Amino acid sequence: MASHYDRLFEFYQSGPVPWDQPDPPPEVLAFVPTLPVGRALDLGCGLGRAAMYLARLGWQVDGVDFIPQAIAEATARAGQAGLENVRFHLSPVTRLDFLSGPYDFALDVGCAHGFSADELRAYHRELLRLLKPGGYYLLFAHLDEADPEPDGRRWLAEADLRRLFGEGFALERVEYGQTQVGDQAPWRSAWFWFKRT
């Protein structure tokens, strides 16, 4: 079975990706303006749409992704937009030793749901280290169904997420929904608003 990296790499190679949109999702557009401007971390930033949105609002932003094509394109787009307060880094989001906190806000739109249990624990440790107490972490994730997908892919188990992020975070809100990409069957998904304790 192809790795998470291989699937995403092939996705970028095959043409436009579904998340190449001018604006971040509505949940981000609604929540970010309620926060004081500060430092932000965009985890799995892709082509940089959320990071650049935050930068346009005055945030100092670090975007991280492990797909070279995504980081190259995000960097080029930020340069074309004249945004000097956003930096993009090529790295797995589970290994962020090159960054130092504190960050006021962390965002993940569809990255963590592809992790193994070990990767999720490493990701949690990095968020604990980087996000300041009182800072927010907004996560969008596809959630596991009762039955796995035919290709064996699993998404994020909500119980595991809640248990792991019970350390150092308070879950303030959840919004459940479904996500559909192209003609594929829809997935269960949710937005999670966590606050660093």
Secondary structure, 3 states (H helix, E strand, C coil): CCCHHHHHHHHHHCCCCCCCCCCCCHHHHHHHHHCCCCEEEEECCCCCHHHHHHHHCCCEEEEEECCHHHHHHHHHHHHHCCCCCEEEEECCCCCCCCCCCCEEEEEEECCHHHCCHHHHHHHHHHHHHHEEEEEEEEEEEEECCCCCCCCCCCCECHHHHHHHCCCCEEEEEEEEEEECCCCCCCEEEEEEEEEEC
